[in-house]
Amino acid sequence: MRIGFVKMHGLGNDFVVLDGRSEALPEITTTLAAALANRHTGIGCDQLVVLDGSDVADFRMRFFNADGSESGACGNASRAVGLLHGRPARIETLGGILTTEPSEAGISVDMGVPRFDWDAIPLGFAMDTLTMPVGWEDLVGPTAVNVGNPHVIFFTPDTDAVDLARIGPIIEHDPLFPQRINVNVATITSRSAIRLRVWERGSGITLACGTGACATAVGAMRRGLVDRRVEVTLPGGVLVIEWGTDGRITMTGPATEAFRGSFELSDYLA
Ligand SMILES: N[C@H](CCC[C@H](N)C(=O)O)C(=O)O
């Protein structure tokens, strides 16, 4: 059975999008998601995105990392699907209902209300999440935020100097994080600008991480380091994050359709 897909990206964080509303899809297993995401033997992507029907929104969106693990949120993919939808959308995700809206600046996504309690991140035991009493080598005293998925954020004088490929997986898999964690290393460059690099849970270093930008911006705002609207510069480009007085996060940035194709399902079912 051949299945169609759309290859998309948000600032170079790339996705394979399958639409179960227009064609029958198999069960998305960890193995199948990882096989499709494989950049050598599959289509290749940071995340596999699966759309299907919803009783509570316009449609449902699920996200699977390159290792096949499922995530509750993916900011860049939400913008990409918002672009594909072409008009405002309410989307059901594991992390909650989010809304997307095309605009001159790209696609805006209402990412909902962030959570900060240790057990909402989640952490393995109770602790202050604004400045956590923990550290890994030179990375100490991070903050933790859940924006539909779990993030730890380290503020450092020079994000480019951090050996993220080495220390990222160490932190991702630390027992302090029972659901693992996305690792953000951020440098504040002004009250309205942050530079950010991210080691993503289940996918490794990506060119951009939308939820990482949201979590980092809100963490910096909680610490009084930046204003309530910031530009977050990632290796792939810039996202604008606003934390409204209603407590909701809005992320705005570009999304791109790269190409469309199809694959033979039997080639991916081990
Ligand atoms: N790796 C993340 C999911 C993708 C997040 C990222 N691609 C984004 O744009 O938010 C996790 O396991 O929580």
The ligand as a Gaussian input file, in Angstrom:
#p B3LYP/6-31G(d) Opt

LIG

0 1
 N       11.742000      16.470000      20.886000
 C       10.521000      17.039000      21.474000
 C        9.390000      17.099000      20.418000
 C        9.704000      18.031000      19.262000
 C        9.908000      19.443000      19.715000
 C       10.473000      20.405000      18.682000
 N       10.786000      19.855000      17.391000
 C        9.593000      21.631000      18.563000
 O        9.591000      22.284000      17.518000
 O        8.930000      21.955000      19.590000
 C       10.066000      16.161000      22.645000
 O       10.307000      14.946000      22.632000
 O        9.414000      16.717000      23.543000

